[in-house]
Amino acid sequence: MTDKFQTNINNLVEEFNLNGPKRLKLIVLFGLLGDFDSFEYAINLKRFIDNDQDKNLDIFAIAIGNKHGKEKFCNFTGFPRENLIVVSNNQIHKNLKVYRGLDIGLGGWINMLLMLSGINSFKTIKEVIRGYLGDRKAKQIYSEFDNIEVLKFLNFSGNSFRKVFGDGYLRPFELATFRLNNMNEIIHNWSDYILNEKYLPQRGASFLLNNKNQVIYKFFSNDVLGYSSNMRDPLGFLTDLIK
């Protein structure tokens, strides 16, 4: 890790007052608020907090967006408003050398569609397929008591997954259903979540800091649907580090 990188992290903490009472802090850089990864990561972090797993950890996130989009994002994902900062561009991402995504000069939409097809985003197709086929080594998303609404017209309970596929693992179509709901929210509120389409390809990063604001873990995303080094357990990297 270079001194310049650590200096940029220190400047980030100071500029946005990213301080809390706990021993460690996680700083997450999202791309756009309306990125698939932003939604999925935020929901996972919300569940992490709900399960009281953040006793030693303050969690902050920074996303490209505006205040109106932030309100909708937090309402939908449950991520705490006070811990989410919105910025108007990707200058912070540039300072920290976060992957800006594919850029072939034809605009953010084309770049994003190409990345979704696996171009310069090599793990994306594998992750999409996993969403439909399921994964015996990953945890299930829905409990049998959850009410699931898909595209505003199809409603069913989480018990449907249990009846057809069983329990205790990520069932076929379960992750795809979860992501479809996120996508539906983004599309229906596109102008609120997508501040500028040129930032669609912008990827994110995660930084875990100790009580001296020294970076003890970092991860830079290079893929759509690749916001963690282990997508089977996206927050698994925290398990040992925050004890």
DOLOMI-712230 format. One record per residue (C-alpha): x, y, z; residue in three letters. Coordinates in steps of 0.25 Angstrom, whole numbers, plus 5000, padded with zeros to 4 digits. Example, Ala and Ser with C-alpha at 12.3 -4.5 7.8 and 13.67 -1.06 7.14 Angstrom:
504949825031Ala/505549965029Ser/
% end
This chain:
500050005000Met/500650134996Thr/500750265005Asp/499950334995Lys/498750234996Phe/498750245011Gln/498750395010Thr/497550395001Asn/496850305011Ile/497150395022Asn/496750515014Asn/495450445011Leu/495150415026Val/495450565029Glu/494650625018Glu/493350545021Phe/493650525036Asn/493550375035Leu/493750355050Asn/493050275060Gly/493150215073Pro/493550075069Lys/494850005068Arg/494849985053Leu/494150055041Lys/493750005027Leu/493650105016Ile/492950055004Val/493050134991Leu/491850104982Phe/491750144968Gly/490350204964Leu/489250194974Leu/488550114963Gly/489550014961Asp/489149864963Phe/490349854972Asp/490049974981Ser/488649914984Phe/489149774986Glu/490249814995Tyr/489449915003Ala/488349815006Ile/489449715011Asn/490049825020Leu/488649855025Lys/488449705029Arg/489849705035Phe/489449825044Ile/488049765047Asp/488749635052Asn/489649715062Asp/490849675055Gln/491449815055Asp/491749835069Lys/493249865066Asn/492949935053Leu/492450065048Asp/491950055033Ile/491950175024Phe/491650175009Ala/491850274998Ile/491050274985Ala/490950364973Ile/489550424974Gly/488650534980Asn/487850554992Lys/486550504986His/487150384981Gly/487850354994Lys/486450365001Glu/485850264992Lys/487050174992Phe/487050165008Cys/485550145008Asn/485650024999Phe/486949965004Thr/486849995018Gly/488250055019Phe/488450165030Pro/488250305024Arg/489250365033Glu/490350265028Asn/490150295013Leu/490850405006Ile/490450444992Val/491450514983Val/491250574969Ser/492350514962Asn/493450404962Asn/494650484967Gln/494750404980Ile/494750274971His/495850334963Lys/496750384974Asn/496650244980Leu/496950174966Lys/495550104966Val/495250034953Tyr/494450134945Arg/493850014936Gly/493949994921Leu/494050114912Asp/493950104897Ile/493550244895Gly/492050214892Leu/491450254905Gly/491150194918Gly/489950114913Trp/490750044903Ile/491950024912Asn/490949964923Met/490249864913Leu/491649814908Leu/492049794923Met/490749714926Leu/491049624914Ser/492449594920Gly/493349694913Ile/494349744922Asn/493549694933Ser/493849544933Phe/493149494945Lys/491849554942Thr/491249444933Ile/491649334943Lys/490949414954Glu/489649434946Val/489649284943Ile/489849254958Arg/488649344961Gly/487749244952Tyr/488349114956Leu/488549134971Gly/489849104979Asp/489948994989Arg/491149064996Lys/490349204998Ala/489249245008Lys/487849255004Gln/487249395003Ile/485749375006Tyr/485149305019Ser/483849235017Glu/483149345024Phe/483549455014Asp/482549515004Asn/483149534991Ile/482649624980Glu/483149624966Val/482949734956Leu/481749784964Lys/480749674959Phe/481349534964Leu/481249514979Asn/481749384986Phe/482349344999Ser/483749295002Gly/483149165005Asn/483049134990Ser/484549124989Phe/484549025001Arg/483448944995Lys/484048924982Val/485548934985Phe/485748905000Gly/486448995010Asp/487849035015Gly/488549085002Tyr/488349174991Leu/487149114983Arg/487049124968Pro/486449254963Phe/486549314977Glu/487649414975Leu/487149444961Ala/485749484968Thr/486449564978Phe/487249644967Arg/486049654958Leu/485349734969Asn/486549824971Asn/486549844956Met/485049874956Asn/485249984966Glu/486350044959Ile/485650044945Ile/484350114951His/485250224958Asn/486250234948Trp/486450384948Ser/486550384963Asp/487650274964Tyr/488450304951Ile/489050444953Leu/489850434940Asn/489850314931Glu/491350334928Lys/491650274942Tyr/490850144939Leu/492150064937Pro/492750114950Gln/493150004959Arg/493250014974Gly/494249974986Ala/494249945000Ser/495249985011Phe/495349935025Leu/496150035035Leu/496650015049Asn/496550115060Asn/497750195054Lys/497050195040Asn/498050105035Gln/497550015023Val/497549875028Ile/496749815016Tyr/496349865003Lys/495649814991Phe/495449874977Phe/494249824968Ser/494549794954Asn/493249734950Asp/491749764950Val/491149674961Leu/492549664967Gly/492549754979Tyr/493249654988Ser/494449554986Ser/493449444990Asn/492049464984Met/491649334991Arg/491849405004Asp/491949555001Pro/492249605015Leu/493049485019Gly/494349565019Phe/493849635031Leu/493649515040Thr/495049495045Asp/495549635043Leu/494549705052Ile/494649615064Lys/
% end
